[in-house]
Amino acid sequence: MLSRFILMDEKQLMNNPRVDVLPIDQGATPDLQNVNRHTQRGRGLHENSMRKRGAGRSIFSAGKGVDVPVVMGGNQTLEIAATLGMEVINVHTNGQAIINVVRDDIVPGSPEFYALALEDNYVANVSYNPDLDILAAVMADPAMQALKAEDKMLADIVAGMGARQEVDFKEYGEDIADGIQVCKCATCGHEHAAKKD
């Protein structure tokens, strides 16, 4: 196996990327501050797809200064891959090239091709569930605030995720609860407050 730390200049890295095939616990570690908690439904769909069709989309990690890269995108995929006993193939890059995961077992335009593509896009759509407490903690870092101030796209994303603002809630007396009841949706089981009849 190659040494964990090989210093390469930009051109060497682009022309001859380092590739390591490793047990999953040595190849990547989850981000403990992952902002995406994922939905239970998305997790189930994702795991079902990976069990039936294998891995489609890759994950990406930060590897500078650490023995085991930390996942930036794909924490749930890593978790499911570990459950399924998969290995990790780390391709070391500097971000100036994309990594194309080629599935040699799938024919372009085949039912399997479209099934995996549809599942991948759908899972990404239904799985996202930001943890606003972690988001607030990450964004409290002065370096993140500075980056947000100079990067409009990042600022818009964070704003759209619902970064918490201080809210001045009106105080109500306890008697207001007398006019409220908890209702449960017969279809999905979600509970919500409603005015009593």
Sequence and secondary structure as in RCSB ss.txt:
>XXXX:A:sequence
MLSRFILMDEKQLMNNPRVDVLPIDQGATPDLQNVNRHTQRGRGLHENSMRKRGAGRSIFSAGKGVDVPVVMGGN
QTLEIAATLGMEVINVHTNGQAIINVVRDDIVPGSPEFYALALEDNYVANVSYNPDLDILAAVMADPAMQALKAE
DKMLADIVAGMGARQEVDFKEYGEDIADGIQVCKCATCGHEHAAKKD
>XXXX:A:secstr
   S     HHHHHHS  EEEEEHHHH B  TT SB   HHHHHHHHHHHHHH   S  EEE TT SS EEEE H
HHHHHHHHTT EEEEE   SSS      TTS TTSHHHHHHHHHHHHHHHHH  B HHHHHHHHTSHHHHHHHHH
 HHHHHHHHHTT           GGGGGGEEEEE TTT  EEEEE  
